[in-house]
Amino acid sequence: MADTSNSTSQSPGFTDKLKSWLSWSWTYIWAIWFAMVLVLIYVLRSPLKLQETLATASVFLNTLTPKFYVALTGTSSLISGLILIFEWWYFRKYGTSFIEQVSVSHLRPLLGGVENSSSAGLFSSVNGDAEPRPSVSECKVWRNPLNLFRGSEYSRYTWVTGKEPLTYYDMNLSAQDHQTFFTCDTQQLKPEDAVMQKAWRERNPQARIKAAYQAIELNNECATAYVLLAEEEATTITEAERLFRQALRSAGKDTNVLVYIKRRLAMCARKLGRVKEAVKMMRDLMKEFPLLGMLNIHENLLEALLEMQAYADVQAVLAKYDDISLPKSATICYTSALLKARAVSDKFSPEAASRRGLSTAEMNAVEAIHRAVEFNPHVPKYLLEMKSLILPPEHILKRGDSEAVAYAFFHLQHWKRVEGALNLLHCTWEGTFRMIPYPLEKGHLFYPYPGCTETADRELLPSFHEVSVYPKKELPFFILFTAGLCSFTAMLAMLTHQFPELMGVFAKAFFSTLFAPLGFVMDKMESFMPSSFWHQLTRI
């Protein structure tokens, strides 16, 4: 049994070594094979009548008119231009080259290639073992703490613009959240609860609303049915608040339903201008359910306190939640930067700072901005209005563009309210990238920036939004190659059309110069090898 286990454990090692040797030697095998083919063609040039064939081809090419070459180069330019347009569109939509993706996916396995191991070192564990690069599934998507109301906010945007602000992927995640969050503790579902479980899965909004009314007919005190109507049917915040109050009266002792309804009621009060009432409701909710920190209610509280300009209370909340053991967010990092910038931004001048240097308070503010930018580098362009904002999605990816959109949508007004804060951000945020050698390889204050945010953000954000990518991707080789080929062939077509005789002389001179080294090598081989040897080899 021991011998059998040893043999089975050794055989995979031998197979792996054989595969690695073949893939390593492939580089040299194809070169040797190519050299042998060239030698064979040279040896068989007489039986194959290569010289006569070349002479016939040259006569044929000489009889062609310049119009043929104009058509040939023009067609090549057109085809390469179409390939360039497709490659550029594919790169803008998916962030990669189509030709490169097909080559890596289909040709590399045929050629015995292996995955590039250089990137494995970027993600290593504490023990030194290589860990796989984070995939999309490993990029955790979080519920947006300040997500808007579908009926009174998202739907109004659709009515005005004709665009859908939410993706199907985002809405599907919300449906899963509602099914999980509103599942009853009892094993036996009530009829109205079964209807609501099906209602959350419906793709059509009208079908969801119809199912909610069916649940209310079965039980006039079905709280989750009123929640759905408040979220999707109510066309104003006031109407949504009324339905949430009705849901609160019917909620009973279901903790999840109670927390959800009270939070949305606090958000309704905030949107209707009753900010102090909203702050009190959020504080009471956090005090009543202290273990539900994963719902990030403190981010709702921070935004409301900033609206009240209660900066001391904001600092107190940050002191509790801006902890190294807690997961960070753009709201935490950028709010901390805003408070430190507020202390110096009204008198900050880049010219004066360059002459006298930064004071201690200014240095603290700059370091806080660098910390926030390292956590999420997409936010500054939205705060500085270098990129247009859209409605935030219902789910966000921390450190991604979706989180940046959600943060800037609600907090841009708070940065504008602090005099000089945006000027300080404008002068200092790009300095963050000089502190990080390469964002996917090494972090400074946080873990290295994940490489999976772009793909996940494209699923969360609508197609009409240009997703912010970090680090900025260079253009793929095939886009540059097709652009150069298209330009070069277009130039040849134009020159051949304008100066046919001159281009013909240039082409002959070019090809004669190109094949001169080959002729020189063949002459040397003929002089080095005896003619009888080539004759005997040809007969063989």
N, C-alpha and C positions, 0 to 999 in steps of 0.2 A: 504493500500500500504506500510505503514511504517512497519507493522508487517511482511508482506511478505518479505520485504528486509532484516529485522533483522533475520528472520528464515533462509533465504538463506545464509546470511553471517555467521551464527552460525554453520550451518551444515558442511561446509568444515572444521571448527575448530574441531568439534567433530570427524570427520573422521580422521583428521591428528593425533589427540590425541590417537585414537584407534589404528592406524597404529604404532605410536611410542611406545605405550604400548606393542603391540604384538611383535615388534622387540626387545624391551628391555627384555621382559619376555621370549623370545625364548631360551636364554642362560640357564635359569633355567628349562624350560619345557622339553627340551631334556634330561637334567640330571635326572629329576624325572621319565621321561618315560623309560629311560635306566635302572634305578634302579628297576622300577616295572617289567620290562621284566626279569631281573635277578631273582627277587623273584618268579615270576611265573614259570620260568624254574626250579628253585629249588623245588618248591612245586609239580610240575608235573613230577618230575624225575622218580617216580615209574610207573605211567601210560605210560609215553613215553619210558620207559625202557632205560634211558640214560646210566645207569651203564653198561648194557649189550652191548650197542652200542659202548661205549668207550673201553670196553674190547676187542670187536671184532676189532676195529680200531687199538688198540695197537698191537694186534697179527698180523694184516696185515702189520703194519709198521715195526714190528720186522723181518718179512720174507723178506723185501726188501733188496736188495744187495747194497753195497756201490756205485756200478756203477750208480744206480738210483739217489742217492743223488748228485753224481758228475754231472750227466746230468741235474738235477734240478737246482743246483746252477750255472752251466755253462750257461744254458738257461736264467736264471734270470740276470746274468751278461751281456749276449749279448743284451738282450732287454733293460736293463737300459743304456747300452753303446750307443745303437742306439738313445734312447731318449735324452741322454746327447749331442750327436753330433747334433741332430736336434735343441735342445734348444740353444746350443751355436751358431749355424748358424743363428737362428732367432734373437737372442740377438744382434749379430754383425751387422745384416742387418737392424733391426727395432728398436733396443734399448730397448726391453722389452722381458719378458718371455712369450712364447706362452701359457703355461699352466695357468700362472697367468692372462693373458689377457682374456682367455676363461672363467676362473673362475669368474672374475670380471664382464664380459659382460653378462654371461648367468646364472650363479649359484646364484649370489648375489640377483638379483630380485626375484628369486624363494624362497629364504630364508628370504625375507622381509628386506634385508639389505638396508642401506642408504649410500649415498656418505659420505666420510670422511670430516667432517666439519673443521678439524684442519687446512687444507690448505687454507680455505676461509679467515682466519684471516691474511694471508700473503699479501693479496691484498685488502686492505680496503680503502675506500674513505676518504676524509677529514671529512665528517660528521659522520664517524664511521660505515657506512653501508658497508657490505661485498660486494666486487665486484668479479665476476668470474675470475678464473685464465685465463691468456691470451691464446687464441687458435691460431691455425696456421693462421686463417684469420685475426687476430688482429696483426700479425707480418707483418708490412708493408715491401714490397719488393721494392727496389729502382733500377733504371736504373744505371748500372755501368758507371761512367763518363769516364773511360778510356777503354771501351770495344773494343776488337780487331775487325778486318775486317774478315768477314766469308771467302771470296774467297781467300784472300792473306795470311791469318794467320791460322784461324781455319781449313780450308780445307787442307792446306799443312801439318798440324799436322796429319790429318786423312790419308793422302796419305802415310806418313812415318810410322806411328805406326799402322794403321788399327783400331784405337779407335776413338769413337765419343766424342769430348770434351764438347759438349753441350747436355743438356737433352731436351726432348720434351717439358717439362714444361717451361723451360727457353726460348726456341724458340717461344713457343706459347705466352708468355708474350711479347716478342719482336714484334710479329705480331700484337698484340692488341695495343701496343704503336704506331706502324707505322700507323695503321688505324685511331687511335685517333688523332695523331699529324699531319697527312697529310690530314685530312678531310677538304675539301674546305668550305669556309664560305657561299658560295651561296647554296640555297636550291636545285637548279637544277644541278645535276652532269653532267659534260661533259662526252662524251663516253670514252675518255682515262682515266678519273678519275675513272669511274666505273670499267674499266678493272684493274686498279691498286689496287682498294679496294679489288677486288677478288684475285689479285696476292699476296697480303700480307698474305692472309689466306691459300694459298696453302702449303701443307706439303712437296711436292717434290721440291727441289731446281731448277731442270731443268724446271719444270712447272712454277715457279715464273719468271725465266729468259725469258722463251718463252712469258709469258704474258707481260713482260716489253717491249719486241720488238713489240708486237702487239700494245701496247699503243703508241710507237714511230711511228708506221706506221699510226696510226690515227692522231697523232699530233707530228710533229718532234721536238717540244719544250716542251714536257712533262717532267718537271724537276724531278718528283718523279720516273719516269722510269729510268732516268740516275742514280739516287741515288741507286736504287735497283741493277743496273748493276755494279756500283762502289763497292757496299757492297759485292756482291755475285759472280759475274762473273770475275771480275778483279783478276788476279793471282799474281800481284805485287802491291806494294804501289804506284809506279810511274803510273801504268795504272789506279789505283783507283783515284789518284789525277787528272788525265786528265779527267776522266768521271765526277768527282765532279765539275771541272771548267766548263764543258759543262752544267751541271745541274745549276750552278750558273748563267750562261748567260740566262737560260730559266726560272729562278725562278720567275721573276716579282716582285710583292710586297707582296707575301705571307710570313708573318713574320716567321711562324713556319718552313717553308721550308728553308728560308734564314738562320735562326739561326742554323739549323741542318747542312746545307751544309758548312757554314763558320767554324763551330766547327770541322767538319771532315777534312776540308782542313788544319786547324791549326794542327790537329793531324797527318796528312800526312807529313806536313813540319817537325814536331818534329821527326817522325820516319825516315825521310830521312836525318836527321842531321842538318837541317836548324833551329836551336833552337831559335835564336834571332828573326827570321821571325815568328816562331810559337808564341813566347811570345807577339810580337806586335799584331798579329792577335787576340789572346785571350783577350788582354787588350782592343783593339778596340771593340771587340764583347761585352765585359762586359760594356763598356761605352755606346755603342749604344743601348743595351737592358738591362738596369739596373734592370728591374722588373722580369727578368727570373732567379732569384737566385736559384729556385728549380732544375735547370738543373746542378748545382754544377760545373760550368765552372771554378770556382776558384781552384778546385782540379786539373784540367788539368794544370792551370797556376802554381800551387805550384810545380808540378812534373817537369815542364820545367825549372823553376827557380832553382830548386835543381840541375838539370843537368848542368846549367850554373855556379853553385856554387855562385849564387847571394844571399847570406844568408841574407843580409840586406833587400832586396826586399821580400824575403820569410817572414821575421819577420813583414814587413809592411802588407802583405796580411793576416797573422795570426791575427794581431791586429784588423783587420776589421771583420774577420769571426769567430774567436774563441771567440764568445760572448755567454753569458748564455742564451740569448733568442733565439739563433739559434740552430737547431739540430746538434749535434756533429757527427763526423765520425772518423774512424780510421786514415784517412789522416791528419785531423786537430790535433788530440791528439798526434799521434806518431811523426809528423813533429815538433810540439812544443817541445816534449821530445828530439828529435834529436838536435835541436838548443841549448837547455840548456846543453845537454850532450857534445856537441862540445866544450863548453867553458872549460870543466874540464877533458874530457876523455883521452886526450893525456898524462896527468901526473897522472892519477888515478891508485892507487894501493890498492887492498883490505887489504893487510897486513899493509900498512902505515895508512890507514883509521881506521883500528881496534885499532891501537896504539894511534893515536892522535885525533881520532874522525873526523867527517865530517865537512868540511868548509861550509860557507853559500852557495857558488856557487854549491858545491857538493850536499848539502842538497836540493837545488832547482832542480837540475837535477834528483836526486832520486825521489823526490816527483812528478816530471813531468812524470817519467817512471811509477810510481805507478798509477798515474791518467790514463795514456794511457792503462796500463794493465787491470785496473778495467773496462774501457770502452769496450775493446775487449781483452780477455785473450788468444785468439788463435794465435795472431800475433807473439809473441816471438819465438815460436817453429819454425816458418818458417824463421824468420830473423836469428836465430841461427843455421839454417839448421839441426834441429832435426827432421823435417818432410820434405818430398819431395814436391816440388811445382808442380802444374799443371797449364794449361792455365786458366785464370780467366773466370768466367761465364759472360753472358751479363747482368745479374741482381744480386744484392747482398742483403743480409739481414744485416742491421746494427747490430753490436755487435756479428755477427755470423761468422762461419768458412768461408763462401763465401766471406765476406768482408775482412777477414784476408788473404785469398788467393789472392784476387785482389790487396790489398795494398802491400803485400810482393813481388808480381810478378814485380811490377814497382819500388818499393822503396828499395829493398834489396841492389842494387848497390850504392844508396846514403848513406846508413848506412856503407857499407864497405869502402866508400871513406873517411869517417871521422875517423881518427885514434883513436882507443880505444873505439869507441862508442858501438860496439857489446860486448866488454869485460865488460863495465859498465852495459849494459843491462843484460848480463849473470849473473853478480854478484848480481843484485838487483831486478830482475823482480818477483821472487818467493816470495819476502817479501810482495808483495801486498796482498796475500791471508791471511796473519796474521792480516791484518787490517779489514777484512770483516768477521764477525762472521759466516754468512752463506749466500752465494751469492743470493739465491732465496728468502731470508727473509728480508735482510737489505742491503742497499747500503751504500757507504761511501761518494763519491762525485757525484754519479749518482743514478738513480733509480735502484731498485733491478734488478739483471740480469734476463731477461725473460726466462721462461721455455719452450718456443715454438721454439727456434732457431734450435734445432737438427732436428726436423721433416721437417721444411722448407728448411734447408740446404741440406738435403738428396734429396729433389726435385730439387734443383738448381744445385747440383754438380754431376758429372758423377759417375756411380756405381763403377768404378775401384779406386776411391779415398776414402781413409779412413777418414770419417768425424770426425773432432775434436769435442769432447763433453765436455762441462763445465756446472756444476761441474761434475767431473768424476763419472760415475755411478758405484755403487757396483754391484757385480754379484747377480742376483736374487736367492732367496732361492731354487727354484726348480733345478737350475743348480748345486748348491752345494749339494743338496740332492741326485740327480741322480748320481753325481760323487762319493759321499760316498757310495751309494748303489751298484754301479757298482764295485767299488774297494773291498767292503766288500764281495760281493757274489763271485767275482773272487778269492779272498783269500780263502774263504770257499771251493770252488771247487778244488783248488789246494791242500789244506790240506787234504780234504776228499780223494782225489786220492792218495796222498802219504802215509797218515796214517789213513786208514779206521777204524781200531779197536779203536785207541785212540780217534778219532773224535766221534765214536759211544758212548763211555763212557762219553765223554764230553757233548754230546747232552742230554743224559739221566740225567746227573747231573744238567745240566742247566734247563731243563724243570721241574724236581722235585723241584728245588729251586724256580723256577718261580711260581709254583702252590701251594707251601707250605703255603703262607699267605691265599689263598682262602680256602684251607682245614681247616686251623685253624679257620677261621671265620665261616665256616659251622659247625664245631664241637661245637663252642661256641653257635651258634644259636640252635642247637639240644638240648644242655644241658640247655639252657635258657627257651625254649618253651616246654611245655608238649607234649608228643607224641600223646595224644588224640586230641590236637588242630590241629596238622598237618594232622591227619587222617580225622577229620571232614572237614577240608578245602579242602583236596584232593577229598573227596566225593562230595563236592559242585561243 
